[in-house]
Amino acid sequence: MIVVYVAGAYKAPTSWQREQNVRRAENAALEIAKLGASPLCPHTNTRFFEGECTPEFWYEATMELLRRCDAIFVIGSDWQQSEGTVREVEEATRLKKPVFFSLWALEQWVNPGKRD
């Protein structure tokens, strides 16, 4: 099964805004599952762990998860404002993993024989 890493902003000025980022990632993860791929959504994996480990630990941990995935799906039109997401896209590109910015493009890759 194809595993797709969900990348997008996590940090935000308020806990409400951070939760909105998590929910956006959750929604994307569900849509990825509906395409037939397994989503890996670090937003939901660590959403209540703040302060338990250093930010550097979380950056490296999520980067390792990314390295083990088949592709990356980037959420949000403002993804370039997120330092973590920029780093994830750069790493995926360095590793020559497909980077997707739309569900339609991801669907074509996950299900190449499927017609609309």
Residue pairs with C-beta under 8 A, 6 or more apart in sequence:
1 36
1 37
1 38
2 36
2 37
2 38
2 70
2 71
2 110
3 37
3 38
3 39
3 40
3 68
3 69
3 70
3 71
4 32
4 37
4 38
4 39
4 40
4 69
4 70
4 71
4 72
4 73
4 100
4 106
4 110
5 40
5 42
5 65
5 66
5 69
5 71
5 72
5 73
5 88
5 92
6 25
6 28
6 29
6 32
6 39
6 40
6 41
6 42
6 43
6 73
6 75
7 66
7 72
7 73
7 74
7 75
7 79
7 84
7 85
7 88
7 89
7 92
8 21
8 24
8 25
8 28
8 43
8 74
8 75
8 76
8 79
8 82
8 85
9 21
9 76
9 78
9 79
9 81
9 82
9 84
9 85
10 18
10 21
10 22
10 25
10 42
10 43
10 82
10 84
11 18
11 21
11 82
11 84
12 18
12 20
12 21
19 47
21 43
22 43
22 44
22 47
24 75
24 76
25 41
25 43
25 44
25 75
26 41
26 43
26 44
28 39
28 41
28 73
28 75
28 103
29 39
29 41
29 44
30 39
31 103
32 38
32 39
32 73
32 103
32 106
33 39
35 103
35 106
35 107
35 110
35 111
36 110
36 111
37 70
37 71
37 106
37 110
39 73
40 65
40 69
42 62
42 65
45 65
46 58
46 61
46 62
49 58
59 84
59 87
62 84
62 88
63 87
63 88
63 91
66 72
66 88
66 91
66 92
66 97
67 91
67 95
69 97
70 97
70 98
71 92
71 97
71 98
71 99
71 100
71 106
71 109
72 88
72 89
72 92
72 97
72 98
72 99
72 100
73 100
73 101
73 103
73 106
74 85
74 88
74 89
74 99
74 100
74 101
76 82
76 85
79 85
79 86
79 89
80 86
89 99
92 98
92 99
93 99
98 109
100 106
100 109
107 114
108 114
